[in-house]
Amino acid sequence: MATPEQPAQKNAPIIRSLLLTMVVASLAVYGGLRSCQQDDPNAISEIPTIRSSAEYNQILDRVERLTAAGLERSSREESLSKADRLAMQQAEPLIKGLIAYDYQRFTHYLMLAKLYFANEKYLEALWACNQLFERAPAHGTPEVIAAVAETRYVASRSYYFERQYLEAAAEGKEAVKRMPQSAEYMWAEAAARVQLEQIEEAKLLLGTALFLEPNHVKSRSLLDFLEKPSKVKNP
Protein backbone atom coordinates (compact mmCIF):
# COMPACT_ATOMS: atom_id res chain seq x y z
CA MET A 1 0.00 0.00 0.00
CA ALA A 2 1.28 3.45 -0.86
CA THR A 3 2.25 5.78 1.95
CA PRO A 4 3.48 9.39 1.96
CA GLU A 5 6.95 8.04 2.74
CA GLN A 6 7.12 5.28 0.11
CA PRO A 7 4.81 5.64 -2.92
CA ALA A 8 4.26 2.23 -4.43
CA GLN A 9 4.25 3.17 -8.10
CA LYS A 10 7.46 3.87 -10.03
CA ASN A 11 5.54 6.46 -12.03
CA ALA A 12 3.93 8.01 -8.96
CA PRO A 13 4.82 11.63 -9.93
CA ILE A 14 2.97 11.23 -13.23
CA ILE A 15 0.00 9.60 -11.54
CA ARG A 16 -0.11 12.33 -8.91
CA SER A 17 -0.03 14.98 -11.64
CA LEU A 18 -2.93 13.31 -13.45
CA LEU A 19 -4.83 12.87 -10.21
CA LEU A 20 -4.35 16.51 -9.31
CA THR A 21 -5.96 17.43 -12.62
CA MET A 22 -8.87 15.09 -11.89
CA VAL A 23 -9.30 16.39 -8.34
CA VAL A 24 -9.26 19.99 -9.54
CA ALA A 25 -11.82 19.28 -12.24
CA SER A 26 -14.20 17.32 -10.03
CA LEU A 27 -14.00 19.71 -7.11
CA ALA A 28 -14.61 22.65 -9.40
CA VAL A 29 -18.12 21.32 -10.03
CA TYR A 30 -18.83 21.83 -6.33
CA GLY A 31 -17.17 25.17 -6.05
CA GLY A 32 -13.81 23.75 -5.16
CA LEU A 33 -11.97 26.43 -7.09
CA ARG A 34 -14.25 29.35 -6.32
CA SER A 35 -12.18 32.22 -5.08
CA CYS A 36 -12.88 32.99 -1.48
CA GLN A 37 -14.22 36.46 -1.19
CA GLN A 38 -10.84 37.38 -0.01
CA ASP A 39 -11.24 39.41 3.09
CA ASP A 40 -7.70 38.21 3.82
CA PRO A 41 -5.15 39.13 1.13
CA ASN A 42 -2.94 36.27 2.35
CA ALA A 43 -5.62 33.61 1.89
CA ILE A 44 -4.50 30.64 -0.20
CA SER A 45 -6.43 30.18 -3.45
CA GLU A 46 -4.34 27.58 -5.30
CA ILE A 47 -3.93 23.87 -4.69
CA PRO A 48 -0.31 23.21 -3.72
CA THR A 49 1.80 20.59 -5.46
CA ILE A 50 3.35 18.39 -2.75
CA ARG A 51 6.58 16.69 -3.76
CA SER A 52 7.82 14.97 -0.63
CA SER A 53 6.73 13.39 2.62
CA ALA A 54 8.26 16.34 4.48
CA GLU A 55 6.08 18.79 2.55
CA TYR A 56 3.09 16.51 3.10
CA ASN A 57 3.60 16.51 6.87
CA GLN A 58 4.11 20.27 6.96
CA ILE A 59 0.87 20.91 5.08
CA LEU A 60 -1.05 18.35 7.13
CA ASP A 61 0.14 20.08 10.30
CA ARG A 62 -0.91 23.45 8.91
CA VAL A 63 -4.36 22.15 8.00
CA GLU A 64 -4.86 20.84 11.52
CA ARG A 65 -3.81 24.17 13.04
CA LEU A 66 -5.98 26.20 10.68
CA THR A 67 -9.11 24.13 11.22
CA ALA A 68 -8.89 23.24 14.92
CA ALA A 69 -10.94 26.14 16.34
CA GLY A 70 -13.55 26.15 13.58
CA LEU A 71 -14.13 22.40 13.67
CA GLU A 72 -14.48 22.53 17.44
CA ARG A 73 -17.23 25.14 17.09
CA SER A 74 -18.79 23.17 14.25
CA SER A 75 -18.92 20.04 16.44
CA ARG A 76 -21.14 22.05 18.80
CA GLU A 77 -23.07 23.31 15.75
CA GLU A 78 -22.17 26.89 16.58
CA SER A 79 -21.70 29.60 13.96
CA LEU A 80 -18.15 30.19 12.85
CA SER A 81 -16.45 33.49 13.51
CA LYS A 82 -14.99 35.55 10.67
CA ALA A 83 -11.53 34.38 11.70
CA ASP A 84 -12.69 30.73 11.58
CA ARG A 85 -14.06 31.17 8.07
CA LEU A 86 -10.87 32.77 6.82
CA ALA A 87 -8.84 29.92 8.31
CA MET A 88 -11.12 27.39 6.63
CA GLN A 89 -10.67 29.19 3.31
CA GLN A 90 -6.94 28.81 3.70
CA ALA A 91 -7.22 25.13 4.63
CA GLU A 92 -9.47 24.03 1.76
CA PRO A 93 -6.91 24.08 -1.09
CA LEU A 94 -4.32 22.56 1.23
CA ILE A 95 -6.56 19.54 1.84
CA LYS A 96 -7.01 19.16 -1.91
CA GLY A 97 -3.25 19.14 -2.24
CA LEU A 98 -3.10 16.34 0.33
CA ILE A 99 -5.67 14.38 -1.68
CA ALA A 100 -3.67 14.82 -4.88
CA TYR A 101 -0.44 13.71 -3.20
CA ASP A 102 -1.74 10.66 -1.36
CA TYR A 103 -4.80 9.55 -3.28
CA GLN A 104 -5.05 6.24 -1.41
CA ARG A 105 -5.58 7.89 1.96
CA PHE A 106 -9.37 8.17 1.94
CA THR A 107 -9.53 9.98 5.28
CA HIS A 108 -8.52 13.19 3.53
CA TYR A 109 -12.08 13.27 2.21
CA LEU A 110 -13.37 13.23 5.78
CA MET A 111 -11.25 16.31 6.45
CA LEU A 112 -12.77 17.99 3.40
CA ALA A 113 -16.32 16.94 4.34
CA LYS A 114 -15.96 18.36 7.85
CA LEU A 115 -14.58 21.61 6.46
CA TYR A 116 -17.47 21.96 4.00
CA PHE A 117 -19.99 21.14 6.72
CA ALA A 118 -18.51 23.76 9.05
CA ASN A 119 -18.89 26.30 6.25
CA GLU A 120 -22.52 25.25 5.69
CA LYS A 121 -21.74 23.87 2.24
CA TYR A 122 -23.83 20.78 2.74
CA LEU A 123 -23.99 19.51 -0.84
CA GLU A 124 -20.23 19.78 -1.11
CA ALA A 125 -19.90 17.96 2.22
CA LEU A 126 -22.07 15.14 0.89
CA TRP A 127 -19.94 14.91 -2.24
CA ALA A 128 -16.80 14.55 -0.10
CA CYS A 129 -18.52 11.93 2.07
CA ASN A 130 -19.41 9.89 -0.99
CA GLN A 131 -15.81 10.05 -2.20
CA LEU A 132 -14.73 8.46 1.07
CA PHE A 133 -17.45 5.80 0.90
CA GLU A 134 -16.24 4.83 -2.58
CA ARG A 135 -12.64 4.47 -1.40
CA ALA A 136 -12.88 3.04 2.11
CA PRO A 137 -12.51 -0.73 2.49
CA ALA A 138 -15.66 -2.65 3.36
CA HIS A 139 -13.92 -4.09 6.42
CA GLY A 140 -10.95 -2.64 8.18
CA THR A 141 -9.17 -1.68 11.33
CA PRO A 142 -10.91 0.09 14.21
CA GLU A 143 -9.46 3.34 12.85
CA VAL A 144 -11.07 2.73 9.45
CA ILE A 145 -14.41 1.86 11.05
CA ALA A 146 -14.27 5.01 13.17
CA ALA A 147 -13.49 7.18 10.13
CA VAL A 148 -16.36 5.73 8.13
CA ALA A 149 -18.72 6.14 11.09
CA GLU A 150 -17.75 9.79 11.51
CA THR A 151 -18.26 10.36 7.80
CA ARG A 152 -21.73 8.80 8.02
CA TYR A 153 -22.43 11.23 10.87
CA VAL A 154 -21.31 14.21 8.78
CA ALA A 155 -23.50 12.95 5.94
CA SER A 156 -26.46 12.60 8.30
CA ARG A 157 -26.16 16.17 9.52
CA SER A 158 -25.60 17.46 5.98
CA TYR A 159 -28.74 15.72 4.76
CA TYR A 160 -30.57 17.09 7.80
CA PHE A 161 -29.74 20.68 6.91
CA GLU A 162 -30.71 19.97 3.32
CA ARG A 163 -34.11 18.83 4.73
CA GLN A 164 -33.66 15.31 3.38
CA TYR A 165 -34.68 13.63 6.58
CA LEU A 166 -35.05 10.05 5.35
CA GLU A 167 -31.46 10.12 4.13
CA ALA A 168 -30.36 11.84 7.34
CA ALA A 169 -31.93 9.10 9.46
CA ALA A 170 -30.42 6.36 7.29
CA GLU A 171 -26.92 7.82 7.53
CA GLY A 172 -27.30 8.31 11.26
CA LYS A 173 -28.31 4.69 11.61
CA GLU A 174 -25.23 3.62 9.63
CA ALA A 175 -23.02 5.69 11.94
CA VAL A 176 -24.60 4.09 15.02
CA LYS A 177 -24.21 0.61 13.54
CA ARG A 178 -20.46 1.17 13.27
CA MET A 179 -20.04 2.98 16.60
CA PRO A 180 -22.87 1.76 18.87
CA GLN A 181 -21.36 3.47 21.92
CA SER A 182 -21.62 6.96 20.41
CA ALA A 183 -24.25 9.17 22.01
CA GLU A 184 -23.55 11.83 19.39
CA TYR A 185 -24.40 9.54 16.50
CA MET A 186 -27.59 8.37 18.22
CA TRP A 187 -28.60 11.99 18.72
CA ALA A 188 -28.07 12.67 15.00
CA GLU A 189 -30.33 9.79 14.01
CA ALA A 190 -32.91 10.84 16.61
CA ALA A 191 -32.97 14.44 15.33
CA ALA A 192 -33.80 13.20 11.84
CA ARG A 193 -36.49 10.84 13.14
CA VAL A 194 -38.17 13.73 14.95
CA GLN A 195 -38.55 15.47 11.60
CA LEU A 196 -40.07 12.26 10.23
CA GLU A 197 -42.51 12.29 13.18
CA GLN A 198 -41.03 9.01 14.46
CA ILE A 199 -41.12 10.33 18.01
CA GLU A 200 -41.01 7.05 19.90
CA GLU A 201 -38.03 5.84 17.90
CA ALA A 202 -36.31 9.14 18.59
CA LYS A 203 -37.00 8.91 22.32
CA LEU A 204 -35.60 5.38 22.43
CA LEU A 205 -32.42 6.51 20.74
CA LEU A 206 -32.06 9.49 23.06
CA GLY A 207 -32.66 7.37 26.13
CA THR A 208 -29.93 4.98 25.02
CA ALA A 209 -27.60 7.88 24.27
CA LEU A 210 -28.11 9.28 27.76
CA PHE A 211 -27.59 5.85 29.31
CA LEU A 212 -24.23 5.70 27.55
CA GLU A 213 -23.33 9.32 28.19
CA PRO A 214 -25.53 10.91 30.90
CA ASN A 215 -24.09 14.38 30.33
CA HIS A 216 -24.63 14.45 26.57
CA VAL A 217 -26.13 17.92 26.27
CA LYS A 218 -27.70 17.57 22.81
CA SER A 219 -29.52 14.36 23.71
CA ARG A 220 -30.77 15.75 27.01
CA SER A 221 -31.97 18.94 25.37
CA LEU A 222 -33.80 17.14 22.58
CA LEU A 223 -35.40 14.58 24.90
CA ASP A 224 -36.60 17.33 27.24
CA PHE A 225 -37.97 19.14 24.21
CA LEU A 226 -39.89 16.06 23.05
CA GLU A 227 -41.41 15.49 26.45
CA LYS A 228 -42.97 18.93 26.60
CA PRO A 229 -46.73 19.09 25.90
CA SER A 230 -46.28 21.18 22.74
CA LYS A 231 -43.37 20.70 20.35
CA VAL A 232 -41.96 22.58 17.40
CA LYS A 233 -40.14 20.47 14.84
CA ASN A 234 -36.70 22.02 14.96
CA PRO A 235 -34.23 19.98 17.05
N, C-alpha and C positions, 0 to 999 in steps of 0.2 A: 504494500500500500504506500502511496506517495505521502511524503511528509514535507513540511517546509524545509527541513534540513537535507533531505535526500530525495529529490524528485525521481520517480521511477523511470520516466521515459527519457531516452537519449535525446529526443527532439523536444524536450519540455519547453524550451524558450519559444519555439514556433507554436506549439499547442497553446501556451499561455497567451501569446499574441493574438491567435485566432479566437481564443475564448474571451479575451478582453473585448474584441470587436463584437462578439455575440452578446456579452453581458451589457455592453453599452447600448446596443440596438434594442435588446429586449426591455431593459429598464427605461429606455426613452419613452416607450409606449405608456408607461405609468408615471411619467414625469420625472424619471430618474436624472435627466440632464437639464431639467428646468433650472434656470439661474435662480438662486435664492434672491429675494428682494434684498439686496445686499445692504443692510443697515451697517454691516461691519465690512470695511474695505479689505480686511485681511482674511475674510471668509474664503474657504477653498471651494473652487467650482469645477476642478478637473479631477478625473480619476487618476491616481498616481500609478506609475509602472513600477512594480516591486521586483527587484532583481536578485535579492539574496534573503537568506533566513534572518540576517541581522536587520535588514530593512523591514521585513515582515514583522518581527518582534517589536521594533520601534513604533510602527504604525498601529499594531494591535494595542500596545500600551497607550498610545495617544487616544485611540478610539475609546478605550475604557475610561480614561480620565475625562474626556470631553462629555461622555454620556452619563457618567455616574449620577450626578445630581438630578438630571432630567428624568432618567429612568426610575430613580427612587420616587420622585413625585408621581410619575406615571403609574407606578405600582399601587399607589394610593388613590389613583384616578383623580389627581389634582391637576389644575391648569398649570402649564409650564410658564415660567417667567420669560421675559425677553432674552435674558442671558442664556437660559436653557435652550431656547429655540435657536439662537445663534450658534451655540455649541453643537447642537444636533445638525445644523446645516453644514458645519465644518466636518462632522463625523461621517455624514452620508457618503461622499465620494471616497473617503478612506476605506469604508467597509466594502465598497464595490471593488476597490483595488485589492483588498484581501481575497475577495471571491475570485478575481481574475488570476491571482497568483496561486492560490491553493484551491482549485476547483473541486477537489474531492472532500473538502472539509465542509460538510453540509451545515454545520452549526453557524456558519457565517450568515446564512439566511435567517436564522433566528435573531441574530443581532440586527439585521436589517428590518425584520418584521416588527421588533420591539421599538425600533427608532421610528418607523412609520406610524405605528400605533400611538406613540407618545405625541407625535405631531398631528394626530387626528386624520391621518391619511389611511382610512380603513381599507379601501380597495387595494391600495398598494401593499398594505400589511398582509392582506389575504393572498395576494400574488406571491409575496415572499414566503409565506407559510407553505403554499402549495409547492414552491420550489424545493423546500426542505422535505416535504412528504415524498416527492418524487425521488429524492436522492438518499434518504435515510434507509438503512437496512431494516427489513421486516422484524428481525430479532437482533438484539445486540446487548451490549454491556449495560449495567445500571445507568451509566452516564448517557448513553444513547437513548434509553427509555425515558430518562428525565428530560432530555432535550426535546424529544418528540412530544411528551406530555405538555411541556411548557408552551410549545408551539401550538398545540391543540387549544390550549387556554387562550393564547393571543388571538387565534382564529375565532374562538367562541365570542370573545369580547368585541372583536371587529365586526362579526356578523350582528351582534347585539346592537351596536351603534349604527349599523346599516339597516336596522329594523327587520332583519331576516332571522326571526326568532326560532324557527324550526332548526335551521342550520346552526344557530348559536347553541341550542340545547344539545344537538347531536355532537358538536365539537366539545362541549363541556363534558358530556358523558364519556367521550373518548379519552379526554384528559384524566378523568377520575378513574377510568378503567386501568390506566397505566400507573397512576399514582393514587391509590385508594386511601392514603393517609393524608391527603391534602385538603384541608378545610377551604382553602382559596378556590380550588377547582370545583369543589362541591357548591360553593356559593355562586360561581359563575353559571353552572348548570341551573341552579335554583332560580337565579335572576331571569334567565331565559324562560323557564317554565312558568314563572309568574305572568309574563307577558302572553303566554299561551293559555292562561287561565287554568293551569294545572297546579292548583294551590296546594293540594294535599301532597303531591309529589315534591313540590318545592319545600314544604315544611319538613318532610321526612329528610330531605337532603340537608337542610339547615340544622335540624336536630342532630344528625350524625356529625356534621361539621363542628358543632359546638361540643359534642362529646369528645371529639378528637382534640379540639383546640378551644377550650372554654372562653378564652379571651379574644377570639376572632371577631373583631369589631364589625366587619361587614355582615357576617352571618347573624350576629346578635341584632344589629340594626334592622336587617330585612325581616327577620323572624318577628321582632316586636312590631314592625310595621304591618305584617300580615295578620297579626292577632288583634289589631285594633278593629272596632266595629265597622268603620268605613275606611276603604283603601283607595288610593290612586295608583294606577299602574305605572310606576316610574322608579323601580328599585335602582 
